[in-house]
Amino acid sequence: MKSDLMDEANRQLPTPLSQREIEVLQMLACGTTNVEIAQSLNISPHTVKSHITHIFNKLGVNSRTQASVWATQQHFV
């Protein structure tokens, strides 16, 4: 059910989030730092920053807090 709500919210975006962006968003919403996200996903901190920029653009937000609120409201976390 939660997965269905998440999928529907993602489909409603003008440009849906990629699977990797969803993973980064979920970790970001839990308060994980860029370095911790990078280590967990085995990617560079620069790549994490790029993903976060894309997430912000796709969601129309400009802060980690706004992205976290969106993720919570849309059942991503």
mmCIF file of the N, C-alpha and C atoms, coordinates in Angstrom:
data_MODEL
# 
_entry.id   MODEL 
# 
loop_
_atom_site.group_PDB 
_atom_site.id 
_atom_site.type_symbol 
_atom_site.label_atom_id 
_atom_site.label_alt_id 
_atom_site.label_comp_id 
_atom_site.label_asym_id 
_atom_site.label_entity_id 
_atom_site.label_seq_id 
_atom_site.pdbx_PDB_ins_code 
_atom_site.Cartn_x 
_atom_site.Cartn_y 
_atom_site.Cartn_z 
_atom_site.occupancy 
_atom_site.B_iso_or_equiv 
_atom_site.pdbx_formal_charge 
_atom_site.auth_seq_id 
_atom_site.auth_comp_id 
_atom_site.auth_asym_id 
_atom_site.auth_atom_id 
_atom_site.pdbx_PDB_model_num 
ATOM 1   N N  . MET A 1 1  ? 0.825  -1.190 0.000   1.00 0.00 ? 1  MET A N  1 
ATOM 2   C CA . MET A 1 1  ? 0.000  0.000  0.000   1.00 0.00 ? 1  MET A CA 1 
ATOM 3   C C  . MET A 1 1  ? 0.870  1.256  0.000   1.00 0.00 ? 1  MET A C  1 
ATOM 4   N N  . LYS A 1 2  ? 1.820  1.339  0.957   1.00 0.00 ? 2  LYS A N  1 
ATOM 5   C CA . LYS A 1 2  ? 2.727  2.494  1.000   1.00 0.00 ? 2  LYS A CA 1 
ATOM 6   C C  . LYS A 1 2  ? 3.469  2.624  -0.319  1.00 0.00 ? 2  LYS A C  1 
ATOM 7   N N  . SER A 1 3  ? 3.896  1.495  -0.862  1.00 0.00 ? 3  SER A N  1 
ATOM 8   C CA . SER A 1 3  ? 4.605  1.495  -2.137  1.00 0.00 ? 3  SER A CA 1 
ATOM 9   C C  . SER A 1 3  ? 3.718  2.032  -3.258  1.00 0.00 ? 3  SER A C  1 
ATOM 10  N N  . ASP A 1 4  ? 2.438  1.666  -3.247  1.00 0.00 ? 4  ASP A N  1 
ATOM 11  C CA . ASP A 1 4  ? 1.505  2.156  -4.265  1.00 0.00 ? 4  ASP A CA 1 
ATOM 12  C C  . ASP A 1 4  ? 1.341  3.672  -4.164  1.00 0.00 ? 4  ASP A C  1 
ATOM 13  N N  . LEU A 1 5  ? 1.230  4.182  -2.943  1.00 0.00 ? 5  LEU A N  1 
ATOM 14  C CA . LEU A 1 5  ? 1.086  5.626  -2.747  1.00 0.00 ? 5  LEU A CA 1 
ATOM 15  C C  . LEU A 1 5  ? 2.339  6.357  -3.217  1.00 0.00 ? 5  LEU A C  1 
ATOM 16  N N  . MET A 1 6  ? 3.500  5.786  -2.907  1.00 0.00 ? 6  MET A N  1 
ATOM 17  C CA . MET A 1 6  ? 4.767  6.363  -3.317  1.00 0.00 ? 6  MET A CA 1 
ATOM 18  C C  . MET A 1 6  ? 4.875  6.376  -4.849  1.00 0.00 ? 6  MET A C  1 
ATOM 19  N N  . ASP A 1 7  ? 4.544  5.256  -5.472  1.00 0.00 ? 7  ASP A N  1 
ATOM 20  C CA . ASP A 1 7  ? 4.610  5.171  -6.937  1.00 0.00 ? 7  ASP A CA 1 
ATOM 21  C C  . ASP A 1 7  ? 3.682  6.184  -7.590  1.00 0.00 ? 7  ASP A C  1 
ATOM 22  N N  . GLU A 1 8  ? 2.478  6.328  -7.047  1.00 0.00 ? 8  GLU A N  1 
ATOM 23  C CA . GLU A 1 8  ? 1.518  7.276  -7.608  1.00 0.00 ? 8  GLU A CA 1 
ATOM 24  C C  . GLU A 1 8  ? 2.025  8.712  -7.465  1.00 0.00 ? 8  GLU A C  1 
ATOM 25  N N  . ALA A 1 9  ? 2.565  9.049  -6.304  1.00 0.00 ? 9  ALA A N  1 
ATOM 26  C CA . ALA A 1 9  ? 3.109  10.400 -6.089  1.00 0.00 ? 9  ALA A CA 1 
ATOM 27  C C  . ALA A 1 9  ? 4.246  10.665 -7.064  1.00 0.00 ? 9  ALA A C  1 
ATOM 28  N N  . ASN A 1 10 ? 5.085  9.677  -7.292  1.00 0.00 ? 10 ASN A N  1 
ATOM 29  C CA . ASN A 1 10 ? 6.212  9.845  -8.216  1.00 0.00 ? 10 ASN A CA 1 
ATOM 30  C C  . ASN A 1 10 ? 5.706  10.032 -9.639  1.00 0.00 ? 10 ASN A C  1 
ATOM 31  N N  . ARG A 1 11 ? 4.694  9.284  -10.036 1.00 0.00 ? 11 ARG A N  1 
ATOM 32  C CA . ARG A 1 11 ? 4.137  9.415  -11.395 1.00 0.00 ? 11 ARG A CA 1 
ATOM 33  C C  . ARG A 1 11 ? 3.497  10.782 -11.622 1.00 0.00 ? 11 ARG A C  1 
ATOM 34  N N  . GLN A 1 12 ? 3.031  11.418 -10.538 1.00 0.00 ? 12 GLN A N  1 
ATOM 35  C CA . GLN A 1 12 ? 2.378  12.722 -10.659 1.00 0.00 ? 12 GLN A CA 1 
ATOM 36  C C  . GLN A 1 12 ? 3.370  13.862 -10.910 1.00 0.00 ? 12 GLN A C  1 
ATOM 37  N N  . LEU A 1 13 ? 4.644  13.622 -10.645 1.00 0.00 ? 13 LEU A N  1 
ATOM 38  C CA . LEU A 1 13 ? 5.655  14.658 -10.880 1.00 0.00 ? 13 LEU A CA 1 
ATOM 39  C C  . LEU A 1 13 ? 5.837  14.885 -12.376 1.00 0.00 ? 13 LEU A C  1 
ATOM 40  N N  . PRO A 1 14 ? 6.109  16.132 -12.785 1.00 0.00 ? 14 PRO A N  1 
ATOM 41  C CA . PRO A 1 14 ? 6.372  16.391 -14.213 1.00 0.00 ? 14 PRO A CA 1 
ATOM 42  C C  . PRO A 1 14 ? 7.507  15.502 -14.755 1.00 0.00 ? 14 PRO A C  1 
ATOM 43  N N  . THR A 1 15 ? 8.549  15.333 -13.959 1.00 0.00 ? 15 THR A N  1 
ATOM 44  C CA . THR A 1 15 ? 9.647  14.422 -14.280 1.00 0.00 ? 15 THR A CA 1 
ATOM 45  C C  . THR A 1 15 ? 9.838  13.519 -13.065 1.00 0.00 ? 15 THR A C  1 
ATOM 46  N N  . PRO A 1 16 ? 9.435  12.253 -13.163 1.00 0.00 ? 16 PRO A N  1 
ATOM 47  C CA . PRO A 1 16 ? 9.537  11.361 -12.004 1.00 0.00 ? 16 PRO A CA 1 
ATOM 48  C C  . PRO A 1 16 ? 10.975 11.170 -11.536 1.00 0.00 ? 16 PRO A C  1 
ATOM 49  N N  . LEU A 1 17 ? 11.111 10.877 -10.254 1.00 0.00 ? 17 LEU A N  1 
ATOM 50  C CA . LEU A 1 17 ? 12.413 10.581 -9.671  1.00 0.00 ? 17 LEU A CA 1 
ATOM 51  C C  . LEU A 1 17 ? 12.888 9.212  -10.137 1.00 0.00 ? 17 LEU A C  1 
ATOM 52  N N  . SER A 1 18 ? 14.193 9.099  -10.364 1.00 0.00 ? 18 SER A N  1 
ATOM 53  C CA . SER A 1 18 ? 14.770 7.802  -10.695 1.00 0.00 ? 18 SER A CA 1 
ATOM 54  C C  . SER A 1 18 ? 14.834 6.954  -9.421  1.00 0.00 ? 18 SER A C  1 
ATOM 55  N N  . GLN A 1 19 ? 15.078 5.676  -9.578  1.00 0.00 ? 19 GLN A N  1 
ATOM 56  C CA . GLN A 1 19 ? 15.182 4.806  -8.417  1.00 0.00 ? 19 GLN A CA 1 
ATOM 57  C C  . GLN A 1 19 ? 16.299 5.268  -7.483  1.00 0.00 ? 19 GLN A C  1 
ATOM 58  N N  . ARG A 1 20 ? 17.423 5.669  -8.031  1.00 0.00 ? 20 ARG A N  1 
ATOM 59  C CA . ARG A 1 20 ? 18.544 6.138  -7.213  1.00 0.00 ? 20 ARG A CA 1 
ATOM 60  C C  . ARG A 1 20 ? 18.176 7.431  -6.497  1.00 0.00 ? 20 ARG A C  1 
ATOM 61  N N  . GLU A 1 21 ? 17.469 8.332  -7.177  1.00 0.00 ? 21 GLU A N  1 
ATOM 62  C CA . GLU A 1 21 ? 17.040 9.577  -6.538  1.00 0.00 ? 21 GLU A CA 1 
ATOM 63  C C  . GLU A 1 21 ? 16.081 9.287  -5.387  1.00 0.00 ? 21 GLU A C  1 
ATOM 64  N N  . ILE A 1 22 ? 15.224 8.299  -5.552  1.00 0.00 ? 22 ILE A N  1 
ATOM 65  C CA . ILE A 1 22 ? 14.318 7.903  -4.469  1.00 0.00 ? 22 ILE A CA 1 
ATOM 66  C C  . ILE A 1 22 ? 15.117 7.408  -3.270  1.00 0.00 ? 22 ILE A C  1 
ATOM 67  N N  . GLU A 1 23 ? 16.133 6.589  -3.524  1.00 0.00 ? 23 GLU A N  1 
ATOM 68  C CA . GLU A 1 23 ? 16.978 6.090  -2.429  1.00 0.00 ? 23 GLU A CA 1 
ATOM 69  C C  . GLU A 1 23 ? 17.649 7.247  -1.694  1.00 0.00 ? 23 GLU A C  1 
ATOM 70  N N  . VAL A 1 24 ? 18.186 8.191  -2.457  1.00 0.00 ? 24 VAL A N  1 
ATOM 71  C CA . VAL A 1 24 ? 18.861 9.348  -1.853  1.00 0.00 ? 24 VAL A CA 1 
ATOM 72  C C  . VAL A 1 24 ? 17.853 10.184 -1.063  1.00 0.00 ? 24 VAL A C  1 
ATOM 73  N N  . LEU A 1 25 ? 16.678 10.418 -1.634  1.00 0.00 ? 25 LEU A N  1 
ATOM 74  C CA . LEU A 1 25 ? 15.642 11.203 -0.952  1.00 0.00 ? 25 LEU A CA 1 
ATOM 75  C C  . LEU A 1 25 ? 15.229 10.549 0.358   1.00 0.00 ? 25 LEU A C  1 
ATOM 76  N N  . GLN A 1 26 ? 15.053 9.247  0.338   1.00 0.00 ? 26 GLN A N  1 
ATOM 77  C CA . GLN A 1 26 ? 14.653 8.547  1.555   1.00 0.00 ? 26 GLN A CA 1 
ATOM 78  C C  . GLN A 1 26 ? 15.711 8.684  2.640   1.00 0.00 ? 26 GLN A C  1 
ATOM 79  N N  . MET A 1 27 ? 16.961 8.572  2.258   1.00 0.00 ? 27 MET A N  1 
ATOM 80  C CA . MET A 1 27 ? 18.045 8.709  3.241   1.00 0.00 ? 27 MET A CA 1 
ATOM 81  C C  . MET A 1 27 ? 18.152 10.158 3.725   1.00 0.00 ? 27 MET A C  1 
ATOM 82  N N  . LEU A 1 28 ? 18.039 11.096 2.800   1.00 0.00 ? 28 LEU A N  1 
ATOM 83  C CA . LEU A 1 28 ? 18.078 12.514 3.139   1.00 0.00 ? 28 LEU A CA 1 
ATOM 84  C C  . LEU A 1 28 ? 16.966 12.847 4.136   1.00 0.00 ? 28 LEU A C  1 
ATOM 85  N N  . ALA A 1 29 ? 15.771 12.329 3.894   1.00 0.00 ? 29 ALA A N  1 
ATOM 86  C CA . ALA A 1 29 ? 14.621 12.606 4.758   1.00 0.00 ? 29 ALA A CA 1 
ATOM 87  C C  . ALA A 1 29 ? 14.799 12.029 6.160   1.00 0.00 ? 29 ALA A C  1 
ATOM 88  N N  . CYS A 1 30 ? 15.657 11.046 6.294   1.00 0.00 ? 30 CYS A N  1 
ATOM 89  C CA . CYS A 1 30 ? 15.949 10.455 7.607   1.00 0.00 ? 30 CYS A CA 1 
ATOM 90  C C  . CYS A 1 30 ? 17.096 11.156 8.315   1.00 0.00 ? 30 CYS A C  1 
ATOM 91  N N  . GLY A 1 31 ? 17.602 12.234 7.711   1.00 0.00 ? 31 GLY A N  1 
ATOM 92  C CA . GLY A 1 31 ? 18.651 13.025 8.341   1.00 0.00 ? 31 GLY A CA 1 
ATOM 93  C C  . GLY A 1 31 ? 20.067 12.565 8.040   1.00 0.00 ? 31 GLY A C  1 
ATOM 94  N N  . THR A 1 32 ? 20.216 11.702 7.067   1.00 0.00 ? 32 THR A N  1 
ATOM 95  C CA . THR A 1 32 ? 21.535 11.183 6.705   1.00 0.00 ? 32 THR A CA 1 
ATOM 96  C C  . THR A 1 32 ? 22.331 12.262 5.969   1.00 0.00 ? 32 THR A C  1 
ATOM 97  N N  . THR A 1 33 ? 23.597 12.390 6.290   1.00 0.00 ? 33 THR A N  1 
ATOM 98  C CA . THR A 1 33 ? 24.443 13.390 5.629   1.00 0.00 ? 33 THR A CA 1 
ATOM 99  C C  . THR A 1 33 ? 24.838 12.913 4.232   1.00 0.00 ? 33 THR A C  1 
ATOM 100 N N  . ASN A 1 34 ? 25.325 13.846 3.418   1.00 0.00 ? 34 ASN A N  1 
ATOM 101 C CA . ASN A 1 34 ? 25.777 13.483 2.073   1.00 0.00 ? 34 ASN A CA 1 
ATOM 102 C C  . ASN A 1 34 ? 26.878 12.432 2.121   1.00 0.00 ? 34 ASN A C  1 
ATOM 103 N N  . VAL A 1 35 ? 27.819 12.602 3.043   1.00 0.00 ? 35 VAL A N  1 
ATOM 104 C CA . VAL A 1 35 ? 28.930 11.645 3.148   1.00 0.00 ? 35 VAL A CA 1 
ATOM 105 C C  . VAL A 1 35 ? 28.401 10.267 3.538   1.00 0.00 ? 35 VAL A C  1 
ATOM 106 N N  . GLU A 1 36 ? 27.465 10.229 4.481   1.00 0.00 ? 36 GLU A N  1 
ATOM 107 C CA . GLU A 1 36 ? 26.884 8.947  4.898   1.00 0.00 ? 36 GLU A CA 1 
ATOM 108 C C  . GLU A 1 36 ? 26.101 8.298  3.760   1.00 0.00 ? 36 GLU A C  1 
ATOM 109 N N  . ILE A 1 37 ? 25.358 9.106  3.005   1.00 0.00 ? 37 ILE A N  1 
ATOM 110 C CA . ILE A 1 37 ? 24.622 8.582  1.849   1.00 0.00 ? 37 ILE A CA 1 
ATOM 111 C C  . ILE A 1 37 ? 25.607 7.999  0.843   1.00 0.00 ? 37 ILE A C  1 
ATOM 112 N N  . ALA A 1 38 ? 26.669 8.740  0.565   1.00 0.00 ? 38 ALA A N  1 
ATOM 113 C CA . ALA A 1 38 ? 27.686 8.281  -0.387  1.00 0.00 ? 38 ALA A CA 1 
ATOM 114 C C  . ALA A 1 38 ? 28.279 6.945  0.045   1.00 0.00 ? 38 ALA A C  1 
ATOM 115 N N  . GLN A 1 39 ? 28.628 6.839  1.305   1.00 0.00 ? 39 GLN A N  1 
ATOM 116 C CA . GLN A 1 39 ? 29.219 5.594  1.800   1.00 0.00 ? 39 GLN A CA 1 
ATOM 117 C C  . GLN A 1 39 ? 28.225 4.439  1.720   1.00 0.00 ? 39 GLN A C  1 
ATOM 118 N N  . SER A 1 40 ? 26.987 4.704  2.080   1.00 0.00 ? 40 SER A N  1 
ATOM 119 C CA . SER A 1 40 ? 25.967 3.660  2.083   1.00 0.00 ? 40 SER A CA 1 
ATOM 120 C C  . SER A 1 40 ? 25.662 3.150  0.679   1.00 0.00 ? 40 SER A C  1 
ATOM 121 N N  . LEU A 1 41 ? 25.636 4.070  -0.293  1.00 0.00 ? 41 LEU A N  1 
ATOM 122 C CA . LEU A 1 41 ? 25.290 3.699  -1.670  1.00 0.00 ? 41 LEU A CA 1 
ATOM 123 C C  . LEU A 1 41 ? 26.521 3.423  -2.537  1.00 0.00 ? 41 LEU A C  1 
ATOM 124 N N  . ASN A 1 42 ? 27.703 3.558  -1.924  1.00 0.00 ? 42 ASN A N  1 
ATOM 125 C CA . ASN A 1 42 ? 28.964 3.310  -2.634  1.00 0.00 ? 42 ASN A CA 1 
ATOM 126 C C  . ASN A 1 42 ? 29.119 4.215  -3.859  1.00 0.00 ? 42 ASN A C  1 
ATOM 127 N N  . ILE A 1 43 ? 28.822 5.497  -3.648  1.00 0.00 ? 43 ILE A N  1 
ATOM 128 C CA . ILE A 1 43 ? 28.991 6.511  -4.684  1.00 0.00 ? 43 ILE A CA 1 
ATOM 129 C C  . ILE A 1 43 ? 29.754 7.674  -4.061  1.00 0.00 ? 43 ILE A C  1 
ATOM 130 N N  . SER A 1 44 ? 30.202 8.620  -4.872  1.00 0.00 ? 44 SER A N  1 
ATOM 131 C CA . SER A 1 44 ? 30.967 9.744  -4.352  1.00 0.00 ? 44 SER A CA 1 
ATOM 132 C C  . SER A 1 44 ? 30.029 10.806 -3.745  1.00 0.00 ? 44 SER A C  1 
ATOM 133 N N  . PRO A 1 45 ? 30.539 11.584 -2.795  1.00 0.00 ? 45 PRO A N  1 
ATOM 134 C CA . PRO A 1 45 ? 29.737 12.683 -2.252  1.00 0.00 ? 45 PRO A CA 1 
ATOM 135 C C  . PRO A 1 45 ? 29.302 13.677 -3.338  1.00 0.00 ? 45 PRO A C  1 
ATOM 136 N N  . HIS A 1 46 ? 30.143 13.865 -4.348  1.00 0.00 ? 46 HIS A N  1 
ATOM 137 C CA . HIS A 1 46 ? 29.779 14.748 -5.463  1.00 0.00 ? 46 HIS A CA 1 
ATOM 138 C C  . HIS A 1 46 ? 28.549 14.206 -6.195  1.00 0.00 ? 46 HIS A C  1 
ATOM 139 N N  . THR A 1 47 ? 28.498 12.902 -6.395  1.00 0.00 ? 47 THR A N  1 
ATOM 140 C CA . THR A 1 47 ? 27.343 12.280 -7.058  1.00 0.00 ? 47 THR A CA 1 
ATOM 141 C C  . THR A 1 47 ? 26.093 12.442 -6.201  1.00 0.00 ? 47 THR A C  1 
ATOM 142 N N  . VAL A 1 48 ? 26.233 12.307 -4.896  1.00 0.00 ? 48 VAL A N  1 
ATOM 143 C CA . VAL A 1 48 ? 25.104 12.525 -3.990  1.00 0.00 ? 48 VAL A CA 1 
ATOM 144 C C  . VAL A 1 48 ? 24.587 13.950 -4.150  1.00 0.00 ? 48 VAL A C  1 
ATOM 145 N N  . LYS A 1 49 ? 25.500 14.907 -4.176  1.00 0.00 ? 49 LYS A N  1 
ATOM 146 C CA . LYS A 1 49 ? 25.111 16.310 -4.327  1.00 0.00 ? 49 LYS A CA 1 
ATOM 147 C C  . LYS A 1 49 ? 24.365 16.523 -5.651  1.00 0.00 ? 49 LYS A C  1 
ATOM 148 N N  . SER A 1 50 ? 24.818 15.882 -6.713  1.00 0.00 ? 50 SER A N  1 
ATOM 149 C CA . SER A 1 50 ? 24.135 15.978 -8.012  1.00 0.00 ? 50 SER A CA 1 
ATOM 150 C C  . SER A 1 50 ? 22.725 15.401 -7.930  1.00 0.00 ? 50 SER A C  1 
ATOM 151 N N  . HIS A 1 51 ? 22.601 14.247 -7.287  1.00 0.00 ? 51 HIS A N  1 
ATOM 152 C CA . HIS A 1 51 ? 21.274 13.639 -7.116  1.00 0.00 ? 51 HIS A CA 1 
ATOM 153 C C  . HIS A 1 51 ? 20.354 14.572 -6.335  1.00 0.00 ? 51 HIS A C  1 
ATOM 154 N N  . ILE A 1 52 ? 20.879 15.185 -5.279  1.00 0.00 ? 52 ILE A N  1 
ATOM 155 C CA . ILE A 1 52 ? 20.060 16.078 -4.464  1.00 0.00 ? 52 ILE A CA 1 
ATOM 156 C C  . ILE A 1 52 ? 19.622 17.302 -5.266  1.00 0.00 ? 52 ILE A C  1 
ATOM 157 N N  . THR A 1 53 ? 20.505 17.831 -6.081  1.00 0.00 ? 53 THR A N  1 
ATOM 158 C CA . THR A 1 53 ? 20.138 18.955 -6.959  1.00 0.00 ? 53 THR A CA 1 
ATOM 159 C C  . THR A 1 53 ? 19.004 18.547 -7.894  1.00 0.00 ? 53 THR A C  1 
ATOM 160 N N  . HIS A 1 54 ? 19.107 17.362 -8.485  1.00 0.00 ? 54 HIS A N  1 
ATOM 161 C CA . HIS A 1 54 ? 18.050 16.875 -9.385  1.00 0.00 ? 54 HIS A CA 1 
ATOM 162 C C  . HIS A 1 54 ? 16.739 16.672 -8.626  1.00 0.00 ? 54 HIS A C  1 
ATOM 163 N N  . ILE A 1 55 ? 16.834 16.125 -7.419  1.00 0.00 ? 55 ILE A N  1 
ATOM 164 C CA . ILE A 1 55 ? 15.637 15.916 -6.592  1.00 0.00 ? 55 ILE A CA 1 
ATOM 165 C C  . ILE A 1 55 ? 14.964 17.251 -6.301  1.00 0.00 ? 55 ILE A C  1 
ATOM 166 N N  . PHE A 1 56 ? 15.749 18.238 -5.861  1.00 0.00 ? 56 PHE A N  1 
ATOM 167 C CA . PHE A 1 56 ? 15.187 19.562 -5.564  1.00 0.00 ? 56 PHE A CA 1 
ATOM 168 C C  . PHE A 1 56 ? 14.481 20.133 -6.790  1.00 0.00 ? 56 PHE A C  1 
ATOM 169 N N  . ASN A 1 57 ? 15.118 20.032 -7.952  1.00 0.00 ? 57 ASN A N  1 
ATOM 170 C CA . ASN A 1 57 ? 14.524 20.561 -9.184  1.00 0.00 ? 57 ASN A CA 1 
ATOM 171 C C  . ASN A 1 57 ? 13.232 19.842 -9.535  1.00 0.00 ? 57 ASN A C  1 
ATOM 172 N N  . LYS A 1 58 ? 13.229 18.530 -9.418  1.00 0.00 ? 58 LYS A N  1 
ATOM 173 C CA . LYS A 1 58 ? 12.037 17.743 -9.773  1.00 0.00 ? 58 LYS A CA 1 
ATOM 174 C C  . LYS A 1 58 ? 10.882 17.992 -8.805  1.00 0.00 ? 58 LYS A C  1 
ATOM 175 N N  . LEU A 1 59 ? 11.200 18.216 -7.534  1.00 0.00 ? 59 LEU A N  1 
ATOM 176 C CA . LEU A 1 59 ? 10.154 18.446 -6.530  1.00 0.00 ? 59 LEU A CA 1 
ATOM 177 C C  . LEU A 1 59 ? 9.758  19.913 -6.431  1.00 0.00 ? 59 LEU A C  1 
ATOM 178 N N  . GLY A 1 60 ? 10.569 20.798 -7.007  1.00 0.00 ? 60 GLY A N  1 
ATOM 179 C CA . GLY A 1 60 ? 10.283 22.226 -6.918  1.00 0.00 ? 60 GLY A CA 1 
ATOM 180 C C  . GLY A 1 60 ? 10.532 22.772 -5.519  1.00 0.00 ? 60 GLY A C  1 
ATOM 181 N N  . VAL A 1 61 ? 11.558 22.233 -4.857  1.00 0.00 ? 61 VAL A N  1 
ATOM 182 C CA . VAL A 1 61 ? 11.918 22.682 -3.510  1.00 0.00 ? 61 VAL A CA 1 
ATOM 183 C C  . VAL A 1 61 ? 13.351 23.201 -3.541  1.00 0.00 ? 61 VAL A C  1 
ATOM 184 N N  . ASN A 1 62 ? 13.757 23.862 -2.443  1.00 0.00 ? 62 ASN A N  1 
ATOM 185 C CA . ASN A 1 62 ? 15.125 24.371 -2.421  1.00 0.00 ? 62 ASN A CA 1 
ATOM 186 C C  . ASN A 1 62 ? 15.826 24.138 -1.090  1.00 0.00 ? 62 ASN A C  1 
ATOM 187 N N  . SER A 1 63 ? 15.342 23.150 -0.334  1.00 0.00 ? 63 SER A N  1 
ATOM 188 C CA . SER A 1 63 ? 16.034 22.808 0.915   1.00 0.00 ? 63 SER A CA 1 
ATOM 189 C C  . SER A 1 63 ? 15.799 21.343 1.253   1.00 0.00 ? 63 SER A C  1 
ATOM 190 N N  . ARG A 1 64 ? 16.700 20.824 2.068   1.00 0.00 ? 64 ARG A N  1 
ATOM 191 C CA . ARG A 1 64 ? 16.564 19.440 2.541   1.00 0.00 ? 64 ARG A CA 1 
ATOM 192 C C  . ARG A 1 64 ? 15.282 19.286 3.355   1.00 0.00 ? 64 ARG A C  1 
ATOM 193 N N  . THR A 1 65 ? 14.945 20.331 4.121   1.00 0.00 ? 65 THR A N  1 
ATOM 194 C CA . THR A 1 65 ? 13.731 20.272 4.937   1.00 0.00 ? 65 THR A CA 1 
ATOM 195 C C  . THR A 1 65 ? 12.493 20.163 4.063   1.00 0.00 ? 65 THR A C  1 
ATOM 196 N N  . GLN A 1 66 ? 12.412 20.991 3.024   1.00 0.00 ? 66 GLN A N  1 
ATOM 197 C CA . GLN A 1 66 ? 11.252 20.931 2.124   1.00 0.00 ? 66 GLN A CA 1 
ATOM 198 C C  . GLN A 1 66 ? 11.167 19.576 1.425   1.00 0.00 ? 66 GLN A C  1 
ATOM 199 N N  . ALA A 1 67 ? 12.300 19.048 1.001   1.00 0.00 ? 67 ALA A N  1 
ATOM 200 C CA . ALA A 1 67 ? 12.318 17.736 0.356   1.00 0.00 ? 67 ALA A CA 1 
ATOM 201 C C  . ALA A 1 67 ? 11.882 16.652 1.336   1.00 0.00 ? 67 ALA A C  1 
ATOM 202 N N  . SER A 1 68 ? 12.323 16.768 2.579   1.00 0.00 ? 68 SER A N  1 
ATOM 203 C CA . SER A 1 68 ? 11.957 15.798 3.612   1.00 0.00 ? 68 SER A CA 1 
ATOM 204 C C  . SER A 1 68 ? 10.461 15.832 3.908   1.00 0.00 ? 68 SER A C  1 
ATOM 205 N N  . VAL A 1 69 ? 9.907  17.035 3.991   1.00 0.00 ? 69 VAL A N  1 
ATOM 206 C CA . VAL A 1 69 ? 8.466  17.175 4.228   1.00 0.00 ? 69 VAL A CA 1 
ATOM 207 C C  . VAL A 1 69 ? 7.698  16.548 3.075   1.00 0.00 ? 69 VAL A C  1 
ATOM 208 N N  . TRP A 1 70 ? 8.101  16.834 1.842   1.00 0.00 ? 70 TRP A N  1 
ATOM 209 C CA . TRP A 1 70 ? 7.430  16.256 0.672   1.00 0.00 ? 70 TRP A CA 1 
ATOM 210 C C  . TRP A 1 70 ? 7.504  14.724 0.740   1.00 0.00 ? 70 TRP A C  1 
ATOM 211 N N  . ALA A 1 71 ? 8.691  14.203 1.026   1.00 0.00 ? 71 ALA A N  1 
ATOM 212 C CA . ALA A 1 71 ? 8.882  12.750 1.070   1.00 0.00 ? 71 ALA A CA 1 
ATOM 213 C C  . ALA A 1 71 ? 7.994  12.114 2.133   1.00 0.00 ? 71 ALA A C  1 
ATOM 214 N N  . THR A 1 72 ? 7.865  12.773 3.270   1.00 0.00 ? 72 THR A N  1 
ATOM 215 C CA . THR A 1 72 ? 7.028  12.251 4.350   1.00 0.00 ? 72 THR A CA 1 
ATOM 216 C C  . THR A 1 72 ? 5.558  12.292 3.950   1.00 0.00 ? 72 THR A C  1 
ATOM 217 N N  . GLN A 1 73 ? 5.116  13.411 3.411   1.00 0.00 ? 73 GLN A N  1 
ATOM 218 C CA . GLN A 1 73 ? 3.708  13.557 3.014   1.00 0.00 ? 73 GLN A CA 1 
ATOM 219 C C  . GLN A 1 73 ? 3.316  12.574 1.905   1.00 0.00 ? 73 GLN A C  1 
ATOM 220 N N  . GLN A 1 74 ? 4.266  12.237 1.055   1.00 0.00 ? 74 GLN A N  1 
ATOM 221 C CA . GLN A 1 74 ? 3.989  11.365 -0.091  1.00 0.00 ? 74 GLN A CA 1 
ATOM 222 C C  . GLN A 1 74 ? 4.351  9.901  0.198   1.00 0.00 ? 74 GLN A C  1 
ATOM 223 N N  . HIS A 1 75 ? 4.604  9.585  1.457   1.00 0.00 ? 75 HIS A N  1 
ATOM 224 C CA . HIS A 1 75 ? 4.830  8.196  1.895   1.00 0.00 ? 75 HIS A CA 1 
ATOM 225 C C  . HIS A 1 75 ? 6.117  7.576  1.366   1.00 0.00 ? 75 HIS A C  1 
ATOM 226 N N  . PHE A 1 76 ? 7.141  8.395  1.134   1.00 0.00 ? 76 PHE A N  1 
ATOM 227 C CA . PHE A 1 76 ? 8.436  7.863  0.723   1.00 0.00 ? 76 PHE A CA 1 
ATOM 228 C C  . PHE A 1 76 ? 9.227  7.396  1.932   1.00 0.00 ? 76 PHE A C  1 
ATOM 229 N N  . VAL A 1 77 ? 8.871  7.907  3.111   1.00 0.00 ? 77 VAL A N  1 
ATOM 230 C CA . VAL A 1 77 ? 9.515  7.471  4.367   1.00 0.00 ? 77 VAL A CA 1 
ATOM 231 C C  . VAL A 1 77 ? 8.444  7.181  5.389   1.00 0.00 ? 77 VAL A C  1 
# 
